[in-house]
Amino acid sequence: MTIIEQNAPLSRHLRRFHRVAALAVLSLAILPGCDTELPDDSDLEFRTSVGDGGPIFNTNVIDTSDVAQIDTFGDVLDGVTLVGVEIIVGGAKTWIDKNTLFIDDGTVTATVGGIAYAGEDFIGSQWSFEVNGVNVSMTLTTVEASSAAGLYSPSYGAKILMLDPDRLVYTFTYDVGDQVLIETCDIDSDGGARAVLYGDIYVDHVTGKISDRSNTVYFGCISGAVGKAALHGYAPDNPSLPNVSLEDFQLAVRALRADYCGSGYSYTEPGKQLTYEDRYSINSHDVAAFVTEAMWEPGVGAACVNKIRRKGQLLPFGLLCADGHVVPPCGPEVGIENQWGAGHGMFWTKIP
């Protein structure tokens, strides 16, 4: 019989702020999760060819930052209001000019007194917010190029490290007193507590829909799917490597989360392995023992699905989604190869 999608919203709970009394009153609700630990990659080999496609560890989490997205003009967005950003100029903290905060291909920029500052100029900057009526601040402690952080290594087959080498990654912390710092992102086995920043997008954390939104900064923790999609090479705003469309970026996040129905509901859990192949020639399958999980189409989610990633459960008759549409089975591997060769699908995922 056809497997039926659970008709339930994404599970949400308080994550970080309850750990310290100073932040416990905040009520931002987001998803849990972190990756299984992997050995560090000490050798970076830069090349422009397709990634080796080694198995990577997925997540069901969309984002792990309590403050995930902000309106740069100070409008309330998901209960968060940006009060302002102070950067260090001439040894003193100085507010950036109002309404000048912007993300340019992953690089944070703003002006102070009409003078432009960007990237590493923001190290030590303090970001102040009002979150559901409570004042919160975080400090940008590190700004690194992806290459220096070890997040671009296409030749390393054990995992997919395809984050544009010229893209910046950021680590933010909350100062909770007594010199105690808490990183704003959960720890990822590859990216640590780093985040990538996106400009002018909005992510619906319930449905998984990603859309254009002016005057917006999104804090994409690499431990969450929106940040991890960039780690795997699928970002819409890379500074030097090819970009994917916003629609395909959304699809990459759905594929990473096993959101087959395109509804926001995830059929996986942290630590499950998969490989990708894609139409952008960013990654390819190279694990012989892996078999087709799903093929993915923009605007749909999974175009077909053979196995549930969370349990490895076979779906010989497809998946019945909560909205009533059925995701059909993909069929035998030989037929899937032919479908892919004929141009069907934007992403093709395989699992053990």
Secondary structure, 3 states (H helix, E strand, C coil): CCEECCCCCCCCECCCHHHCHHHCCCCCCECCCCCCCCCCCCCCCCCCCCECCCCEECCCCCCCCCCCEEECCCCCECCEEEEEEEEEECCEEEECCCCCCEEECCEEEEEECCEEEEHHHHCCCEEEEEECCEEEEEEEEEEEECCCCCCECCCCCCCCCECCCCCEEEEEEEECCCCCEEECCCCECCCECCEEEEEEEEECCCCCCEEEEEEEEEEEECCCHHHHHHHCCCCCCCCCCCCCCHHHHHHHHHHHCCCCCCCCCCCCCCCCEEEEEECCCCECCCCCCCEEEEEEECCCEEEEECEECCCCEECCCCEECCCCCEECCCCCHHHHHHHHHCCCCCEEEEEC
